[in-house]
Amino acid sequence: MQISGPSDGYSGKVNIDNTDEEVTQGLDDLGERLELFKSKGARFAKWRALYQISEVTPSDLLIESNAHQLACYAALCQTHGLVPIVEPEVLIDGEHTIKACAEVSEKVLHAVFHELHKHRVLLEGIILKPSMVMPGKNAKNKSTPEEVAHHTLEVFRRVVPAAVPTINFLSGGQTPEEATYNLNAMNANPQPWRLSFSYARALQGPCMEAWRGQDNQIQKAQEALLERARLNSLASEGK
């Protein structure tokens, strides 16, 4: 059981004062709510922070604010016996290059792990759920899976400690095929972390497309879901 998002009535995005950037709120009374969630069977929780790439964003203020909140949340989770899923998502929206994404991703992850260290979060007890380093979906030049893997791993080796046991990537607007090929390329060689996936649309999209709400398409939809799960499972092993 995982508790996340604004549906609990406490969480959601709010603007940082005097800016157009947004941070996630929900730390107030989080400890008490985590105890409640745990009593109902939760063993993992997730906190998502968003970063938009443009000529002026993300600002240092946003990066620092999100890092602090992610670390506070992770520390509270571990205090109350839950595994924190730490999700700093650098959005794929925009026209930015893969190099611009790499620069932002490195700053974001450096800030996050600096704050996790300050809050004495046990890194062996977290799951990192980041976005891949890739160009914006409206960028003129697209990147191959090998280029995505190169830039992503270069950034992660600089700032993500080997103590983190697993990195489960989000698909973040990629097509199902892109998400699978990119993950596979990253697992072409051994890394200090387990590199796997935590996809939503990249798993569910083909399933929903096959189903279309029709009872006579349920088996076809199930087969589509199982096929995407099988392919991503193989990609998590570089196969």
Secondary structure, 3 states (H helix, E strand, C coil): CEECCHHHCCCEEEECCCCCCEEEECCCCHHHHHHHHHHCCCCEEEEEEEECCCCCCCCHHHHHHHHHHHHHHHHHHHHCCCEEEEEEEECCCCCCCHHHHHHHHHHHHHHHHHHHHHCCCCHHHCEECCCCCCCCCCCCCCCCHHHHHHHHHHHHHHHCCCCCCEEEECCCCCCHHHHHHHHHHHCCCCCCCEEEECCCHHHHHHHHHHHCCCHHHHHHHHHHHHHHHHHHHHHCCCC
